[in-house]
Amino acid sequence: MEEQDKNQPAGQQINVELTDEIAEGVYSNLAMIAHSQSEFVIDFIRLMPGVPKAKVKSRIIITPDHAKRLLAALKDNIDRYEMSFGKIKSGAGAPEFPLNFGGALGEA
């Protein structure tokens, strides 16, 4: 989904650079979300079976406005994915214990 930044003049494109290293991506099977009045912090974590210590593989910090736009973009992409490939089964492989890093917390 292409989105126009309200700080950019209409019709102006942003030139985005994607390095080879970043293009490889990072696998994550758990996300922890915390927030304050001014930002959302999303930690992408790799939780491996039988390993008691999970590692944060990436941390993304965004504004509340951007978090809301990200939510809408994810919903749009999930809807299109499910139209093409069928419903995503929820809950498969979810951890069965509470995870808490302190502070306001959400789980995805």
Steps between C-alpha positions, in 0.01 A plus 500: 500500500647831396443783743550874456678666795308811604835684531573437130339710227233311304644306208858508629662157528742391770812320379550206740832313516496130596843352571570131432540434873164654591331337199580156648262575787493366855275213610277572800223290649401730786445874533479692826348846488533775761399863479528839664308817421741584219615168350437132439789256544472171311753229584520216248619187679613155392370240746654156444353177645696366797708816536411692817640832376334681210692768312368831376606502136376849414344798680286752312391827662216690333259785572139426602383638164732268311392205721139561399595520130704178539198327655282605204765386249536162674123452504479583129781256416353223719161545332660473154712200609190317629310573178782333306606217732217444750453591865804513726459266797545702819679379809721229349833495678419784741694493826295367792669705772480871583781712360569832668784745449337759730298806411195518278498184293318344209563169332486396136 
